[in-house]
Amino acid sequence: MGYVAAPVLGRPDAAAAGKLEILAAGTPDQIVRVQILLDVIGHETWHFGDRPEQANATTLGANFMIGGAIEAMGEAASPVERYDVSGRSFLEMITSTLFLGPVHAGYGRMIANQQYEPAGFKMTLALNDVRLVLEAAECAATPMPIASVLKDSLLDAIAHGAADHDWAALAEVSARRAGR
């Protein structure tokens, strides 16, 4: 018997369409044995090593980067709005020019529309992942100061009743801190 770790990246709509990104770890022969199953749910399978923790570390790193992008968009929109510029217009501009891609476009749209339900990835799940990122980083003697800020922002959102909202609602933490 063998073991393949295969965490995924993608929101529920990507899962329904069979377009998840699969971050796999296991020996090449083990991955080949399960590839037919992975192809049903995934767009692509990425092989990150033979040990399960390699796939898990990769997934945590990717989720941390998504959280960082959400945090940055929320923080950037807050001072823009304090100058009476539409946050929606700013986010539409930024996600269609400098920051192209599914993370910025999708989460930017959710922030602009203040659409945090239904949650594709709940705040509580995001907080769990960020805690795991910080724990893994500590074990590897790797400082991650932005992850610490992200953890505090997630705690702030949860403390203000957004535990079951999509983590795009992190933008509301920035807005609240800016007095909006």
C-alpha positions in Angstrom: 0.0 0.0 0.0 1.0 3.6 -0.5 -0.2 7.0 0.4 -0.8 10.0 -1.7 -1.6 13.4 -0.1 -3.7 15.4 -2.6 -5.0 18.7 -1.1 -6.7 21.0 -3.6 -6.9 24.6 -4.5 -10.2 26.0 -5.8 -13.5 27.3 -4.7 -16.8 25.3 -4.8 -17.6 26.3 -8.4 -14.2 25.0 -9.5 -14.8 21.7 -7.7 -18.2 21.3 -9.3 -16.6 21.8 -12.7 -13.8 19.4 -12.0 -11.2 22.2 -12.3 -9.4 22.0 -9.0 -5.7 22.3 -8.8 -4.4 19.2 -7.1 -1.2 19.5 -5.0 0.0 15.9 -4.7 2.8 14.2 -2.8 3.6 10.6 -3.0 6.0 8.4 -5.0 5.5 8.8 -8.7 4.2 5.2 -9.1 1.6 5.9 -6.3 0.4 9.1 -8.0 0.1 7.3 -11.4 -2.1 4.7 -9.7 -4.6 7.3 -8.5 -4.2 9.8 -11.4 -7.5 8.7 -13.0 -9.4 9.7 -9.9 -7.5 13.0 -9.6 -8.4 13.8 -13.2 -12.1 13.6 -12.4 -11.9 16.5 -9.9 -8.9 18.3 -11.1 -7.7 20.5 -13.9 -4.0 19.7 -13.2 -2.1 17.6 -10.7 1.1 19.2 -9.4 3.7 16.7 -7.9 5.6 18.3 -5.0 7.5 15.3 -3.6 7.2 11.9 -2.1 6.2 12.9 1.5 2.6 14.0 2.4 3.8 17.0 4.3 5.3 18.5 1.1 1.8 18.7 -0.4 0.4 20.1 2.8 3.1 22.8 3.1 2.5 23.8 -0.5 -1.2 24.1 0.0 -0.7 26.2 3.2 1.7 28.4 1.3 -0.8 29.0 -1.5 -3.6 29.7 0.9 -1.4 32.2 2.8 -0.7 34.0 -0.5 -4.5 34.2 -1.2 -5.1 35.6 2.2 -2.3 38.1 1.7 -3.9 39.3 -1.5 -7.3 39.7 0.1 -5.7 41.6 3.0 -3.8 43.9 0.6 -6.9 44.7 -1.5 -8.9 45.5 1.6 -6.2 47.7 3.0 -5.6 49.4 -0.3 -9.3 50.2 -0.9 -9.8 51.8 2.6 -7.6 54.9 2.2 -8.7 55.3 -1.4 -12.3 55.5 -0.2 -11.3 58.0 2.5 -10.4 60.3 -0.4 -13.9 59.9 -1.8 -12.9 57.5 -4.6 -15.1 54.6 -5.2 -13.5 51.4 -3.7 -15.4 49.4 -6.3 -13.9 51.5 -9.2 -10.5 51.2 -7.6 -10.7 47.4 -7.3 -12.1 47.0 -10.8 -9.2 49.0 -12.2 -6.5 47.2 -10.2 -7.8 43.7 -10.9 -8.2 44.3 -14.6 -4.7 46.0 -15.1 -1.9 45.4 -12.6 -3.2 42.4 -10.8 -4.7 40.1 -13.4 -5.6 36.6 -12.4 -8.4 34.6 -10.7 -7.5 35.4 -7.1 -7.4 39.2 -7.5 -10.3 39.3 -9.9 -12.6 36.9 -7.9 -11.9 38.2 -4.5 -11.7 41.8 -5.7 -15.2 41.5 -7.1 -16.4 40.0 -3.8 -14.9 42.8 -1.9 -16.2 45.5 -4.3 -19.7 44.0 -4.0 -19.4 43.2 -0.3 -20.6 39.7 -1.2 -19.3 37.4 1.6 -22.0 34.8 1.6 -22.3 32.0 0.7 -18.8 31.4 1.9 -16.5 29.5 -0.4 -13.8 29.5 2.3 -15.0 30.5 5.8 -13.0 32.7 8.0 -12.6 30.0 10.6 -11.0 27.7 8.0 -8.7 30.5 6.8 -7.7 31.1 10.4 -6.9 27.4 10.9 -4.7 27.5 7.7 -2.9 30.6 8.8 -2.2 29.1 12.2 -0.9 26.0 10.5 1.3 28.2 8.2 2.7 29.9 11.3 3.3 26.6 13.1 5.1 25.1 10.1 7.2 28.3 9.6 8.2 28.2 13.3 9.2 24.6 13.0 11.4 25.5 10.0 12.8 28.6 11.8 11.2 30.9 9.2 9.7 34.2 10.2 6.5 35.2 8.5 5.5 38.6 9.8 2.7 39.2 7.2 1.1 35.8 8.3 1.0 37.1 11.9 -0.8 40.3 10.7 -3.2 38.1 8.6 -3.9 35.9 11.6 -4.8 39.0 13.7 -7.1 40.4 10.9 -8.9 37.0 10.7 -9.4 37.0 14.5 -10.7 40.6 14.3 -13.2 39.5 11.6 -14.3 36.5 13.6 -14.7 38.6 16.8 -17.0 41.0 14.9 -19.3 38.2 13.8 -17.9 37.1 10.4 -16.8 33.6 11.3 -19.1 32.0 8.7 -18.4 34.6 6.0 -16.1 34.1 3.1 -12.6 35.3 4.0 -13.0 38.0 1.4 -14.8 39.8 4.3 -11.3 40.6 5.6 -11.7 43.8 3.7 -14.3 44.8 6.2 -11.6 44.7 8.9 -9.6 47.2 7.0 -12.6 49.4 6.4 -13.5 49.2 10.2 -9.9 50.2 11.1 -10.1 53.1 8.7 -13.3 54.3 10.4 -15.7 53.4 7.6 
